[in-house]
Amino acid sequence: MRGLGIKPRDYLSFADHHPFSAADFAAMDTEQVVLMTEKDAAKCRAFARPNWYYLPISAHFSDEFWRSLASRLAAKLQ
């Protein structure tokens, strides 16, 4: 967010793979804007408010990463 010039005033932090529910956001002002990852937004779809947004996230791995992974997998299969 900082890289986009967004300066949030409040943070809510949840563990990875958190099973979100409406209760996680119940104490928030309904007018407060929420920004989350696309993955978390999918989990919140059933109770999300119109002022909740997400950032799409994508990962790009180097060729060296793929070579190393293939090598390690091949070693495990032997």
Residue pairs with C-beta under 8 A, 6 or more apart in sequence:
1 7
1 8
1 35
1 55
6 35
8 35
10 32
12 24
12 25
14 20
14 24
14 40
18 24
18 40
18 43
19 43
20 40
20 43
20 44
21 47
22 47
25 34
25 44
25 47
28 34
30 49
31 51
32 51
33 51
33 52
33 53
34 49
34 51
34 52
34 53
35 52
35 53
35 54
35 55
36 44
36 52
36 53
36 54
36 55
37 54
37 55
37 57
38 54
38 55
38 56
38 57
39 57
40 54
41 48
41 52
41 53
41 54
44 52
